[in-house]
């Protein structure tokens, strides 16, 4: 059996369709969507289709795309597992391939090339995986095999343990790749994983509420943070204006666990907003949100905002220079510049 990385678009724009349809797709645009690859049984046959689909593309890019498309069509088999790193969250979806490659010419682009998948877990925290696996998940490829360091065996063992973290998992070493690992990888994503591990190590439990409060203060809010312990569904109260008597008045609930929160937590926050006469709510969940919460985003758009790990980290980066010296000493970060990687998908 094998383990494959499959991405749902460079910005995660196709991920929800992958998860809802119980499929993975080859989302290359335009030309490739016009060609059925069912008869392509080797690398050369796939390359011929890619060259026809994208005339004028550099040879290096054609080779790169051919390798990824061939992997999806030929060697990927039912029984293999797929890893879908969810771009906008700190979660990873794991599924089992249940069917052969299929081509549907009547489907909308870019959903014509597909494989059926049974999703085993859509919400595995990235923090559950060893750093070497995260390096593999960070490959700058849309489709590729994950083979190093017994990756397939280890992920299946995680499933057998109820998706618990690998025993004896060592902490990351910033800037150091596992021995024998081959680039290219998404260095920004790997850096964010390392920063995330440090954040949750330093700010577990009520400590994460302290960090969120500092961000709100940097945004100009006056805040009240509940003492550690029972909080009546609210960790932080925040408002603008002199002494915090202005609007909006915000109730904030902060969850630092690895598991995504479900609808009852959102309902609890909405109830607390009424109790505290707040007109806005902010639900912060380090482990992300279940689909039942994500489905309420539109309904609660004018009342509640959701911050998962990536959104919270974005706020930290945006307001880092305005955070208290104490917090910046606990969380030492610096900005660096690096070359942007070439897109690996059409």
Beta strands, then each sheet from edge to edge (+ up, - down):
strand 1: 3-6
strand 2: 23-25
strand 3: 81-85
strand 4: 91-97
strand 5: 102-103
strand 6: 113-125
strand 7: 143-145
strand 8: 222-225
strand 9: 236-239
strand 10: 249-255
strand 11: 280-285
strand 12: 304-307
sheet 1: 2+ 6- 4+ 3- 1- 7+
sheet 2: 2+ 6- 5+
sheet 3: 8+ 9- 10+ 11+ 12+
end
